[in-house]
Amino acid sequence: MLTNDFRIARVQRTLRWFEEDLSLLNLRVKDLSKERQESAKRFAAAIIRETRAELKRLLEERPVEAAHPAEPPCEPAD
C-alpha cells in the first residue's frame, strides 16, 4: 500500500510534468483544425485542474503532524 507522502510526491511530480509540457502543446496540435486544437487545450487544462484537485485532497487528508515533517519525503524514482 502506498503511503500518503508517496502519493503526494507522485501527484506533485505529475502536475509539474503536465504544467511544463503545456508549452509544447501548441507544437503538437499546430497541424490540427482550430476546433481540435481548442479541444486538446481544454482537455489539457481539465487534466491539470483534476490533478491539482487531487493534490489538494491528498494534502488535506494528511495528519496534522505529517503536514510539516522535519525533512520532506524523497520523490519516487521514475
GITALIN-V247285 format. One record per pair of residues at least 12 apart in sequence whose ideal C-beta (glycine too) atoms are under 6 Angstrom apart, sorted by sequence separation. I is the first residue (numbers start at 0). J is the second residue. D is the distance in whole Angstrom. If there is no record, write none. Layout:
<<I	J	D> <I	J	D>>
This chain:
<<24	43	6> <17	47	5> <14	50	5> <13	50	6> <10	53	6> <10	54	5> <7	57	5> <6	57	6> <3	61	6> <12	74	6> <8	72	6> <8	74	5> <9	75	6> <4	72	4>>
